[in-house]
Amino acid sequence: MKENALSVANYFIDLARKDGKPIRPLKLMKLVYMAYGYALAIIDRSIIDPRFDKVEAWRYGPVIPSVYHSFKQYRNEPVKAKTVVMETSDKYTVKFVEPKLEDDKVKGVCNFVWKRYRDHSDSELVELLHGSATPWAQVYREGLNCTIPEIMTKLFYKGLVERLIAVAKDERR
């Protein structure tokens, strides 16, 4: 199965469990978006599937609706289980499978995002993604769920990565 927003979300749930940290839906949605942005900048490709996933500017920041709808039942409580999706192999056979990340490069990006942001609260992540220069701020319109173009996210995260590299170089001097 090609990676998608739900396989990324499930991977973050695994990372949170491994570290013994609860993860609520709001934080999960923000981490998936951030992993998507960093992947565009670092490995130069999307880690969400455009057949199912899109990124929209909602009131509380960027949201991938498939992640929201898969975990909204938890409201403000920690996510207890990974999500599954329905697959059909023919018109009579239906099975439920857990979307999983297989690609090591994508896992590497997710690990980076988790290590960098795991100790941030939900509200801190919302605040980070609401800055005036963010892709969300550029397209958000009250009452509308406007699509955030991939190129805007890619350029924003390329700028973040460049700043991180510059800071790392300065620290080594």
KELOTOR-305600 format. One record per residue: residue number from 1; residue in one letter; x, y, z of N, C-alpha, C in turn. Coordinates in Angstrom, 1 decimal, padded with zeros to 4 digits, always signed. Layout:
KELOTOR-305600
+-----+----+--------+--------+--------+--------+--------+--------+--------+--------+--------+
!   i ! aa !    n_u !    n_v !    n_w !   ca_u !   ca_v !   ca_w !    c_u !    c_v !    c_w !
+-----+----+--------+--------+--------+--------+--------+--------+--------+--------+--------+
! NUM !  A !      X !      Y !      Z !      X !      Y !      Z !      X !      Y !      Z !
...
+-----+----+--------+--------+--------+--------+--------+--------+--------+--------+--------+
//
This chain:
KELOTOR-305600
+-----+----+--------+--------+--------+--------+--------+--------+--------+--------+--------+
!   i ! aa !    n_u !    n_v !    n_w !   ca_u !   ca_v !   ca_w !    c_u !    c_v !    c_w !
+-----+----+--------+--------+--------+--------+--------+--------+--------+--------+--------+
!   1 !  M ! +000.8 ! -001.2 ! +000.0 ! +000.0 ! +000.0 ! +000.0 ! +000.9 ! +001.2 ! +000.0 !
!   2 !  K ! +000.6 ! +002.2 ! -000.9 ! +001.3 ! +003.4 ! -001.0 ! +001.1 ! +004.2 ! +000.3 !
!   3 !  E ! +002.1 ! +005.0 ! +000.8 ! +001.9 ! +005.8 ! +002.0 ! +000.8 ! +006.8 ! +001.7 !
!   4 !  N ! +000.1 ! +007.1 ! +002.8 ! -000.9 ! +008.1 ! +002.8 ! -001.1 ! +008.7 ! +004.2 !
!   5 !  A ! -001.9 ! +009.7 ! +004.3 ! -002.0 ! +010.4 ! +005.6 ! -002.4 ! +009.5 ! +006.7 !
!   6 !  L ! -003.2 ! +008.4 ! +006.5 ! -003.6 ! +007.5 ! +007.6 ! -002.4 ! +006.6 ! +008.0 !
!   7 !  S ! -001.6 ! +006.2 ! +007.0 ! -000.4 ! +005.4 ! +007.4 ! +000.6 ! +006.2 ! +008.2 !
!   8 !  V ! +000.7 ! +007.5 ! +007.9 ! +001.5 ! +008.4 ! +008.6 ! +001.0 ! +008.6 ! +010.1 !
!   9 !  A ! -000.3 ! +008.8 ! +010.1 ! -001.0 ! +009.0 ! +011.5 ! -000.8 ! +007.7 ! +012.3 !
!  10 !  N ! -001.0 ! +006.5 ! +011.7 ! -000.8 ! +005.3 ! +012.5 ! +000.7 ! +005.2 ! +013.0 !
!  11 !  Y ! +001.6 ! +005.6 ! +012.2 ! +003.0 ! +005.6 ! +012.6 ! +003.3 ! +006.5 ! +013.8 !
!  12 !  F ! +002.7 ! +007.7 ! +013.7 ! +002.8 ! +008.5 ! +014.9 ! +002.2 ! +007.9 ! +016.1 !
!  13 !  I ! +001.1 ! +007.2 ! +016.0 ! +000.5 ! +006.6 ! +017.1 ! +001.5 ! +005.5 ! +017.7 !
!  14 !  D ! +002.1 ! +004.8 ! +016.8 ! +003.1 ! +003.8 ! +017.3 ! +004.3 ! +004.5 ! +018.0 !
!  15 !  L ! +004.8 ! +005.6 ! +017.5 ! +005.8 ! +006.4 ! +018.1 ! +005.4 ! +006.9 ! +019.5 !
!  16 !  A ! +004.2 ! +007.4 ! +019.6 ! +003.7 ! +007.9 ! +020.9 ! +003.6 ! +006.8 ! +021.9 !
!  17 !  R ! +003.1 ! +005.6 ! +021.5 ! +003.0 ! +004.5 ! +022.4 ! +004.4 ! +004.0 ! +022.9 !
!  18 !  K ! +005.3 ! +004.0 ! +021.9 ! +006.7 ! +003.6 ! +022.3 ! +007.3 ! +004.5 ! +023.3 !
!  19 !  D ! +007.0 ! +005.8 ! +023.2 ! +007.5 ! +006.8 ! +024.2 ! +006.6 ! +007.0 ! +025.4 !
!  20 !  G ! +005.5 ! +006.2 ! +025.4 ! +004.6 ! +006.4 ! +026.6 ! +004.0 ! +007.7 ! +026.7 !
!  21 !  K ! +003.7 ! +008.4 ! +025.5 ! +003.1 ! +009.7 ! +025.5 ! +001.7 ! +009.6 ! +024.9 !
!  22 !  P ! +000.7 ! +010.2 ! +025.5 ! -000.6 ! +010.2 ! +024.9 ! -000.6 ! +011.2 ! +023.7 !
!  23 !  I ! -001.4 ! +010.9 ! +022.8 ! -001.5 ! +011.7 ! +021.6 ! -003.0 ! +011.9 ! +021.3 !
!  24 !  R ! -003.5 ! +013.2 ! +021.3 ! -004.9 ! +013.5 ! +021.0 ! -005.0 ! +013.8 ! +019.5 !
!  25 !  P ! -006.2 ! +013.7 ! +019.0 ! -006.4 ! +013.9 ! +017.6 ! -005.9 ! +015.3 ! +017.0 !
!  26 !  L ! -006.0 ! +016.3 ! +017.8 ! -005.5 ! +017.6 ! +017.3 ! -004.0 ! +017.6 ! +017.1 !
!  27 !  K ! -003.3 ! +017.0 ! +018.0 ! -001.8 ! +016.9 ! +017.9 ! -001.5 ! +016.0 ! +016.7 !
!  28 !  L ! -002.2 ! +014.9 ! +016.6 ! -001.9 ! +013.9 ! +015.6 ! -002.1 ! +014.6 ! +014.2 !
!  29 !  M ! -003.2 ! +015.4 ! +014.0 ! -003.4 ! +016.0 ! +012.8 ! -002.3 ! +017.0 ! +012.4 !
!  30 !  K ! -001.8 ! +017.7 ! +013.4 ! -000.7 ! +018.7 ! +013.2 ! +000.6 ! +018.0 ! +012.8 !
!  31 !  L ! +000.9 ! +016.9 ! +013.5 ! +002.1 ! +016.1 ! +013.2 ! +002.1 ! +015.5 ! +011.8 !
!  32 !  V ! +000.9 ! +015.0 ! +011.4 ! +000.8 ! +014.5 ! +010.1 ! +001.1 ! +015.6 ! +009.0 !
!  33 !  Y ! +000.5 ! +016.7 ! +009.3 ! +000.7 ! +017.8 ! +008.3 ! +002.2 ! +018.2 ! +008.3 !
!  34 !  M ! +002.8 ! +018.3 ! +009.5 ! +004.2 ! +018.7 ! +009.6 ! +005.1 ! +017.7 ! +008.9 !
!  35 !  A ! +004.8 ! +016.4 ! +009.0 ! +005.6 ! +015.4 ! +008.4 ! +005.4 ! +015.5 ! +006.9 !
!  36 !  Y ! +004.2 ! +015.8 ! +006.4 ! +004.0 ! +016.0 ! +005.0 ! +004.9 ! +017.2 ! +004.5 !
!  37 !  G ! +004.9 ! +018.3 ! +005.2 ! +005.6 ! +019.5 ! +004.8 ! +007.1 ! +019.2 ! +004.8 !
!  38 !  Y ! +007.6 ! +018.6 ! +005.9 ! +009.1 ! +018.2 ! +005.9 ! +009.4 ! +017.2 ! +004.8 !
!  39 !  A ! +008.6 ! +016.3 ! +004.5 ! +008.9 ! +015.3 ! +003.5 ! +009.0 ! +016.0 ! +002.1 !
!  40 !  L ! +008.1 ! +017.0 ! +001.9 ! +008.2 ! +017.7 ! +000.6 ! +009.5 ! +018.4 ! +000.5 !
!  41 !  A ! +010.0 ! +018.9 ! +001.6 ! +011.3 ! +019.7 ! +001.7 ! +012.5 ! +018.8 ! +001.7 !
!  42 !  I ! +012.4 ! +017.7 ! +002.4 ! +013.6 ! +016.9 ! +002.6 ! +013.8 ! +015.8 ! +001.6 !
!  43 !  I ! +012.7 ! +015.0 ! +001.3 ! +012.8 ! +013.9 ! +000.3 ! +012.2 ! +014.3 ! -001.0 !
!  44 !  D ! +011.7 ! +015.5 ! -001.1 ! +011.2 ! +016.1 ! -002.4 ! +010.0 ! +015.3 ! -003.0 !
!  45 !  R ! +009.1 ! +014.8 ! -002.1 ! +007.9 ! +014.1 ! -002.6 ! +006.9 ! +014.1 ! -001.5 !
!  46 !  S ! +005.6 ! +014.0 ! -002.0 ! +004.5 ! +014.0 ! -001.0 ! +004.4 ! +012.6 ! -000.4 !
!  47 !  I ! +004.0 ! +012.6 ! +000.9 ! +003.8 ! +011.4 ! +001.6 ! +002.3 ! +011.2 ! +001.9 !
!  48 !  I ! +001.5 ! +012.0 ! +001.2 ! +000.0 ! +011.7 ! +001.3 ! -000.4 ! +011.4 ! -000.1 !
!  49 !  D ! -001.5 ! +010.7 ! -000.2 ! -002.0 ! +010.1 ! -001.5 ! -003.1 ! +011.1 ! -002.0 !
!  50 !  P ! -002.9 ! +011.8 ! -003.1 ! -003.8 ! +012.7 ! -003.6 ! -005.2 ! +012.1 ! -004.0 !
!  51 !  R ! -005.2 ! +010.8 ! -004.2 ! -006.5 ! +010.2 ! -004.4 ! -007.5 ! +010.3 ! -003.2 !
!  52 !  F ! -006.9 ! +010.3 ! -002.0 ! -007.7 ! +010.3 ! -000.8 ! -007.5 ! +011.5 ! +000.1 !
!  53 !  D ! -006.3 ! +012.1 ! +000.0 ! -005.8 ! +013.1 ! +000.9 ! -005.7 ! +014.5 ! +000.3 !
!  54 !  K ! -006.1 ! +015.5 ! +001.0 ! -005.8 ! +016.9 ! +000.6 ! -005.6 ! +017.6 ! +001.9 !
!  55 !  V ! -005.0 ! +018.8 ! +001.8 ! -004.8 ! +019.6 ! +002.9 ! -005.6 ! +020.8 ! +002.8 !
!  56 !  E ! -006.4 ! +021.1 ! +003.9 ! -007.3 ! +022.2 ! +003.9 ! -006.9 ! +023.1 ! +005.1 !
!  57 !  A ! -007.3 ! +024.4 ! +005.0 ! -007.1 ! +025.4 ! +006.0 ! -008.4 ! +025.5 ! +006.8 !
!  58 !  W ! -008.4 ! +024.9 ! +008.0 ! -009.5 ! +025.0 ! +008.9 ! -009.2 ! +026.0 ! +010.0 !
!  59 !  R ! -010.2 ! +026.2 ! +010.8 ! -010.0 ! +027.2 ! +011.9 ! -008.8 ! +027.0 ! +012.8 !
!  60 !  Y ! -008.5 ! +025.8 ! +013.1 ! -007.4 ! +025.5 ! +014.0 ! -006.2 ! +025.0 ! +013.3 !
!  61 !  G ! -006.1 ! +025.4 ! +012.0 ! -004.8 ! +025.2 ! +011.3 ! -005.1 ! +024.2 ! +010.1 !
!  62 !  P ! -003.9 ! +023.8 ! +009.5 ! -004.0 ! +022.8 ! +008.4 ! -004.6 ! +021.5 ! +008.9 !
!  63 !  V ! -005.5 ! +020.9 ! +008.1 ! -006.1 ! +019.6 ! +008.4 ! -006.1 ! +018.8 ! +007.1 !
!  64 !  I ! -005.8 ! +017.5 ! +007.3 ! -006.1 ! +016.5 ! +006.2 ! -007.4 ! +015.8 ! +006.6 !
!  65 !  P ! -008.5 ! +016.1 ! +005.9 ! -009.8 ! +015.6 ! +006.4 ! -009.8 ! +014.1 ! +006.7 !
!  66 !  S ! -009.1 ! +013.2 ! +005.9 ! -009.1 ! +011.8 ! +006.2 ! -008.6 ! +011.5 ! +007.6 !
!  67 !  V ! -007.6 ! +012.2 ! +008.1 ! -007.1 ! +012.0 ! +009.4 ! -008.1 ! +012.5 ! +010.4 !
!  68 !  Y ! -008.7 ! +013.7 ! +010.2 ! -009.7 ! +014.2 ! +011.1 ! -010.9 ! +013.2 ! +011.3 !
!  69 !  H ! -011.4 ! +012.8 ! +010.2 ! -012.6 ! +011.9 ! +010.2 ! -012.3 ! +010.5 ! +010.8 !
!  70 !  S ! -011.0 ! +010.1 ! +010.7 ! -010.7 ! +008.8 ! +011.2 ! -010.5 ! +008.8 ! +012.7 !
!  71 !  F ! -010.2 ! +010.0 ! +013.3 ! -009.9 ! +010.0 ! +014.7 ! -010.8 ! +011.0 ! +015.5 !
!  72 !  K ! -011.8 ! +011.6 ! +014.9 ! -012.6 ! +012.6 ! +015.6 ! -013.4 ! +012.1 ! +016.7 !
!  73 !  Q ! -013.7 ! +010.8 ! +016.7 ! -014.5 ! +010.2 ! +017.8 ! -013.8 ! +010.3 ! +019.2 !
!  74 !  Y ! -012.5 ! +010.5 ! +019.2 ! -011.7 ! +010.7 ! +020.4 ! -011.8 ! +012.1 ! +021.0 !
!  75 !  R ! -012.3 ! +013.0 ! +020.2 ! -012.5 ! +014.4 ! +020.7 ! -011.2 ! +014.9 ! +021.3 !
!  76 !  N ! -011.2 ! +015.2 ! +022.6 ! -010.0 ! +015.8 ! +023.2 ! -009.3 ! +014.7 ! +024.1 !
!  77 !  E ! -009.7 ! +013.5 ! +023.9 ! -009.1 ! +012.4 ! +024.7 ! -007.9 ! +011.7 ! +023.8 !
!  78 !  P ! -007.0 ! +011.1 ! +024.5 ! -005.9 ! +010.4 ! +023.7 ! -006.5 ! +009.3 ! +022.8 !
!  79 !  V ! -005.8 ! +009.2 ! +021.6 ! -006.2 ! +008.2 ! +020.7 ! -005.8 ! +006.8 ! +021.2 !
!  80 !  K ! -006.8 ! +005.9 ! +021.2 ! -006.5 ! +004.6 ! +021.8 ! -006.1 ! +003.5 ! +020.8 !
!  81 !  A ! -006.5 ! +003.7 ! +019.5 ! -006.2 ! +002.7 ! +018.5 ! -005.9 ! +003.3 ! +017.2 !
!  82 !  K ! -005.1 ! +002.6 ! +016.4 ! -004.8 ! +003.0 ! +015.0 ! -006.1 ! +002.8 ! +014.2 !
!  83 !  T ! -006.1 ! +003.5 ! +013.0 ! -007.3 ! +003.4 ! +012.2 ! -007.1 ! +002.3 ! +011.2 !
!  84 !  V ! -008.2 ! +001.8 ! +010.6 ! -008.2 ! +000.8 ! +009.5 ! -009.0 ! +001.4 ! +008.4 !
!  85 !  V ! -008.7 ! +000.8 ! +007.2 ! -009.5 ! +001.2 ! +006.0 ! -010.1 ! -000.1 ! +005.4 !
!  86 !  M ! -011.1 ! +000.1 ! +004.6 ! -011.8 ! -001.0 ! +003.9 ! -011.1 ! -001.2 ! +002.6 !
!  87 !  E ! -010.8 ! -002.4 ! +002.2 ! -010.3 ! -002.7 ! +000.9 ! -011.1 ! -003.8 ! +000.3 !
!  88 !  T ! -011.3 ! -003.8 ! -001.0 ! -012.0 ! -004.8 ! -001.7 ! -011.1 ! -005.4 ! -002.7 !
!  89 !  S ! -011.0 ! -006.8 ! -002.8 ! -010.2 ! -007.4 ! -003.8 ! -011.1 ! -007.8 ! -005.0 !
!  90 !  D ! -012.3 ! -008.0 ! -004.8 ! -013.3 ! -008.2 ! -005.8 ! -014.7 ! -007.8 ! -005.3 !
!  91 !  K ! -015.7 ! -007.9 ! -006.1 ! -017.0 ! -007.3 ! -005.6 ! -017.6 ! -008.1 ! -004.5 !
!  92 !  Y ! -017.1 ! -009.2 ! -004.1 ! -017.7 ! -010.0 ! -003.0 ! -016.8 ! -010.0 ! -001.7 !
!  93 !  T ! -015.5 ! -009.6 ! -001.8 ! -014.6 ! -009.7 ! -000.7 ! -014.2 ! -008.3 ! -000.2 !
!  94 !  V ! -014.5 ! -008.1 ! +001.1 ! -014.1 ! -006.9 ! +001.8 ! -013.3 ! -007.2 ! +003.0 !
!  95 !  K ! -012.2 ! -006.5 ! +003.2 ! -011.4 ! -006.7 ! +004.4 ! -011.0 ! -005.3 ! +004.9 !
!  96 !  F ! -010.7 ! -005.3 ! +006.2 ! -010.2 ! -004.1 ! +006.9 ! -008.7 ! -004.3 ! +007.1 !
!  97 !  V ! -008.0 ! -003.3 ! +006.7 ! -006.5 ! -003.3 ! +006.9 ! -006.0 ! -002.0 ! +007.5 !
!  98 !  E ! -004.9 ! -002.2 ! +008.2 ! -004.3 ! -001.1 ! +008.9 ! -003.3 ! -000.4 ! +008.0 !
!  99 !  P ! -003.5 ! +000.8 ! +007.6 ! -002.5 ! +001.5 ! +006.8 ! -001.2 ! +001.6 ! +007.5 !
! 100 !  K ! -000.1 ! +001.1 ! +006.9 ! +001.2 ! +001.1 ! +007.5 ! +002.3 ! +001.8 ! +006.6 !
! 101 !  L ! +003.2 ! +002.4 ! +007.3 ! +004.3 ! +003.0 ! +006.5 ! +005.3 ! +001.9 ! +006.3 !
! 102 !  E ! +005.8 ! +001.8 ! +005.1 ! +006.8 ! +000.8 ! +004.7 ! +008.2 ! +001.5 ! +004.3 !
! 103 !  D ! +008.1 ! +002.7 ! +003.8 ! +009.2 ! +003.4 ! +003.3 ! +010.1 ! +004.0 ! +004.4 !
! 104 !  D ! +011.4 ! +003.6 ! +004.4 ! +012.3 ! +004.0 ! +005.4 ! +012.6 ! +005.5 ! +005.4 !
! 105 !  K ! +012.6 ! +006.1 ! +004.2 ! +012.8 ! +007.6 ! +004.1 ! +011.6 ! +008.3 ! +004.8 !
! 106 !  V ! +010.5 ! +007.8 ! +004.5 ! +009.3 ! +008.5 ! +005.1 ! +009.3 ! +008.3 ! +006.6 !
! 107 !  K ! +009.6 ! +007.1 ! +007.1 ! +009.8 ! +006.8 ! +008.5 ! +010.8 ! +007.8 ! +009.1 !
! 108 !  G ! +011.9 ! +008.0 ! +008.4 ! +012.9 ! +008.9 ! +008.9 ! +012.4 ! +010.3 ! +009.1 !
! 109 !  V ! +011.6 ! +010.8 ! +008.1 ! +011.0 ! +012.1 ! +008.3 ! +010.1 ! +012.2 ! +009.5 !
! 110 !  C ! +009.3 ! +011.1 ! +009.6 ! +008.3 ! +011.1 ! +010.7 ! +009.1 ! +011.0 ! +012.1 !
! 111 !  N ! +010.1 ! +010.3 ! +012.1 ! +010.9 ! +010.2 ! +013.4 ! +011.5 ! +011.6 ! +013.7 !
! 112 !  F ! +012.0 ! +012.3 ! +012.7 ! +012.5 ! +013.6 ! +012.9 ! +011.4 ! +014.5 ! +013.5 !
! 113 !  V ! +010.3 ! +014.5 ! +012.9 ! +009.1 ! +015.4 ! +013.3 ! +008.7 ! +015.0 ! +014.7 !
! 114 !  W ! +008.7 ! +013.7 ! +015.0 ! +008.3 ! +013.2 ! +016.3 ! +009.3 ! +013.7 ! +017.4 !
! 115 !  K ! +010.6 ! +013.5 ! +017.1 ! +011.6 ! +014.0 ! +018.1 ! +011.6 ! +015.5 ! +018.3 !
! 116 !  R ! +011.3 ! +016.2 ! +017.3 ! +011.4 ! +017.7 ! +017.3 ! +010.1 ! +018.2 ! +018.0 !
! 117 !  Y ! +009.0 ! +017.6 ! +017.8 ! +007.7 ! +018.2 ! +018.3 ! +006.9 ! +017.4 ! +019.3 !
! 118 !  R ! +007.4 ! +016.2 ! +019.7 ! +006.6 ! +015.4 ! +020.6 ! +006.3 ! +016.0 ! +022.0 !
! 119 !  D ! +007.1 ! +016.9 ! +022.4 ! +006.9 ! +017.5 ! +023.7 ! +006.1 ! +018.8 ! +023.6 !
! 120 !  H ! +005.7 ! +019.2 ! +022.4 ! +004.8 ! +020.4 ! +022.2 ! +003.4 ! +020.0 ! +022.5 !
! 121 !  S ! +002.7 ! +020.9 ! +023.1 ! +001.2 ! +020.6 ! +023.4 ! +000.4 ! +020.8 ! +022.1 !
! 122 !  D ! -000.8 ! +020.4 ! +022.1 ! -001.7 ! +020.6 ! +021.0 ! -001.7 ! +022.1 ! +020.6 !
! 123 !  S ! -002.0 ! +022.9 ! +021.6 ! -002.1 ! +024.3 ! +021.4 ! -000.8 ! +025.0 ! +020.9 !
! 124 !  E ! +000.3 ! +024.5 ! +021.3 ! +001.6 ! +025.0 ! +020.8 ! +001.7 ! +024.7 ! +019.4 !
! 125 !  L ! +001.3 ! +023.5 ! +018.9 ! +001.4 ! +023.2 ! +017.5 ! +000.5 ! +024.0 ! +016.7 !
! 126 !  V ! -000.7 ! +024.2 ! +017.2 ! -001.7 ! +025.1 ! +016.5 ! -001.1 ! +026.5 ! +016.3 !
! 127 !  E ! -000.5 ! +027.0 ! +017.4 ! +000.1 ! +028.3 ! +017.3 ! +001.3 ! +028.4 ! +016.3 !
! 128 !  L ! +002.1 ! +027.3 ! +016.3 ! +003.2 ! +027.3 ! +015.3 ! +002.7 ! +027.3 ! +013.9 !
! 129 !  L ! +001.6 ! +026.7 ! +013.6 ! +001.0 ! +026.6 ! +012.3 ! +000.1 ! +027.7 ! +011.9 !
! 130 !  H ! -000.1 ! +028.6 ! +012.9 ! -001.0 ! +029.8 ! +012.6 ! -000.2 ! +031.1 ! +012.4 !
! 131 !  G ! +001.2 ! +031.0 ! +012.3 ! +002.0 ! +032.2 ! +012.1 ! +001.6 ! +032.9 ! +010.8 !
! 132 !  S ! +001.9 ! +034.2 ! +010.8 ! +001.5 ! +035.0 ! +009.6 ! +002.1 ! +034.5 ! +008.3 !
! 133 !  A ! +003.3 ! +033.9 ! +008.3 ! +004.0 ! +033.5 ! +007.1 ! +003.6 ! +032.0 ! +006.7 !
! 134 !  T ! +002.8 ! +031.4 ! +007.5 ! +002.5 ! +030.0 ! +007.2 ! +001.6 ! +029.8 ! +006.0 !
! 135 !  P ! +001.6 ! +028.6 ! +005.4 ! +000.7 ! +028.4 ! +004.3 ! -000.8 ! +028.5 ! +004.7 !
! 136 !  W ! -001.1 ! +028.1 ! +005.9 ! -002.4 ! +028.2 ! +006.5 ! -002.9 ! +029.7 ! +006.5 !
! 137 !  A ! -002.0 ! +030.5 ! +007.0 ! -002.4 ! +032.0 ! +007.1 ! -002.6 ! +032.6 ! +005.7 !
! 138 !  Q ! -001.9 ! +032.1 ! +004.7 ! -002.1 ! +032.6 ! +003.3 ! -003.4 ! +032.3 ! +002.7 !
! 139 !  V ! -004.0 ! +031.1 ! +003.1 ! -005.2 ! +030.7 ! +002.4 ! -006.4 ! +030.7 ! +003.3 !
! 140 !  Y ! -006.3 ! +030.7 ! +004.6 ! -007.5 ! +030.6 ! +005.5 ! -008.5 ! +031.7 ! +005.2 !
! 141 !  R ! -009.7 ! +031.3 ! +005.2 ! -010.9 ! +032.2 ! +005.1 ! -011.9 ! +031.7 ! +006.0 !
! 142 !  E ! -012.4 ! +032.5 ! +007.0 ! -013.4 ! +032.1 ! +008.0 ! -014.6 ! +031.4 ! +007.3 !
! 143 !  G ! -014.9 ! +030.3 ! +007.8 ! -016.1 ! +029.5 ! +007.3 ! -015.9 ! +028.7 ! +006.1 !
! 144 !  L ! -014.7 ! +028.7 ! +005.5 ! -014.4 ! +028.0 ! +004.3 ! -013.2 ! +027.0 ! +004.6 !
! 145 !  N ! -013.2 ! +025.9 ! +004.0 ! -012.1 ! +024.9 ! +004.1 ! -011.3 ! +024.9 ! +002.8 !
! 146 !  C ! -010.5 ! +026.0 ! +002.7 ! -009.8 ! +026.2 ! +001.4 ! -008.6 ! +025.2 ! +001.4 !
! 147 !  T ! -008.3 ! +024.7 ! +000.2 ! -007.2 ! +023.8 ! +000.0 ! -005.9 ! +024.6 ! +000.1 !
! 148 !  I ! -004.9 ! +024.0 ! +000.8 ! -003.6 ! +024.6 ! +000.8 ! -002.8 ! +024.0 ! -000.3 !
! 149 !  P ! -002.3 ! +024.7 ! -001.3 ! -001.6 ! +024.2 ! -002.4 ! -000.3 ! +023.5 ! -001.9 !
! 150 !  E ! +000.1 ! +022.4 ! -002.5 ! +001.3 ! +021.7 ! -002.1 ! +002.5 ! +022.5 ! -002.2 !
! 151 !  I ! +002.6 ! +023.3 ! -003.2 ! +003.8 ! +024.2 ! -003.5 ! +004.0 ! +025.2 ! -002.3 !
! 152 !  M ! +002.9 ! +025.7 ! -001.8 ! +003.1 ! +026.6 ! -000.6 ! +003.7 ! +025.9 ! +000.6 !
! 153 !  T ! +003.2 ! +024.7 ! +000.8 ! +003.7 ! +024.0 ! +002.0 ! +005.2 ! +023.6 ! +001.7 !
! 154 !  K ! +005.5 ! +023.2 ! +000.5 ! +006.8 ! +022.8 ! +000.2 ! +007.8 ! +024.0 ! +000.4 !
! 155 !  L ! +007.5 ! +025.1 ! -000.2 ! +008.3 ! +026.3 ! +000.0 ! +008.5 ! +026.7 ! +001.4 !
! 156 !  F ! +007.4 ! +026.7 ! +002.2 ! +007.5 ! +027.0 ! +003.6 ! +008.5 ! +026.1 ! +004.4 !
! 157 !  Y ! +008.3 ! +024.8 ! +004.1 ! +009.1 ! +023.8 ! +004.9 ! +010.6 ! +023.8 ! +004.3 !
! 158 !  K ! +010.8 ! +024.1 ! +003.1 ! +012.2 ! +024.2 ! +002.6 ! +012.9 ! +025.4 ! +003.3 !
! 159 !  G ! +012.2 ! +026.4 ! +003.5 ! +012.7 ! +027.6 ! +004.3 ! +013.1 ! +027.1 ! +005.7 !
! 160 !  L ! +012.2 ! +026.4 ! +006.4 ! +012.5 ! +025.9 ! +007.7 ! +013.7 ! +025.0 ! +007.7 !
! 161 !  V ! +013.8 ! +024.1 ! +006.8 ! +014.9 ! +023.2 ! +006.7 ! +016.2 ! +024.0 ! +006.5 !
! 162 !  E ! +016.2 ! +024.9 ! +005.6 ! +017.4 ! +025.8 ! +005.4 ! +017.8 ! +026.5 ! +006.7 !
! 163 !  R ! +016.9 ! +027.0 ! +007.4 ! +017.2 ! +027.7 ! +008.7 ! +017.8 ! +026.7 ! +009.7 !
! 164 !  L ! +017.2 ! +025.5 ! +009.8 ! +017.7 ! +024.5 ! +010.7 ! +019.2 ! +024.1 ! +010.3 !
! 165 !  I ! +019.4 ! +024.0 ! +009.1 ! +020.8 ! +023.6 ! +008.6 ! +021.8 ! +024.8 ! +009.0 !
! 166 !  A ! +021.3 ! +026.0 ! +008.8 ! +022.2 ! +027.2 ! +009.1 ! +022.5 ! +027.2 ! +010.6 !
! 167 !  V ! +021.5 ! +027.0 ! +011.4 ! +021.7 ! +027.0 ! +012.9 ! +022.6 ! +025.9 ! +013.3 !
! 168 !  A ! +022.5 ! +024.7 ! +012.7 ! +023.3 ! +023.6 ! +013.0 ! +024.8 ! +023.9 ! +012.6 !
! 169 !  K ! +025.0 ! +024.5 ! +011.5 ! +026.4 ! +024.9 ! +011.1 ! +027.0 ! +025.9 ! +012.0 !
! 170 !  D ! +026.2 ! +026.9 ! +012.4 ! +026.7 ! +027.9 ! +013.4 ! +027.0 ! +027.3 ! +014.7 !
! 171 !  E ! +026.3 ! +026.3 ! +015.2 ! +026.5 ! +025.6 ! +016.5 ! +027.8 ! +024.8 ! +016.4 !
! 172 !  R ! +028.2 ! +024.3 ! +015.2 ! +029.4 ! +023.5 ! +015.1 ! +030.7 ! +024.4 ! +015.1 !
! 173 !  R ! +030.5 ! +025.7 ! +014.8 ! +031.7 ! +026.6 ! +014.7 ! +032.2 ! +026.9 ! +016.1 !
+-----+----+--------+--------+--------+--------+--------+--------+--------+--------+--------+
//
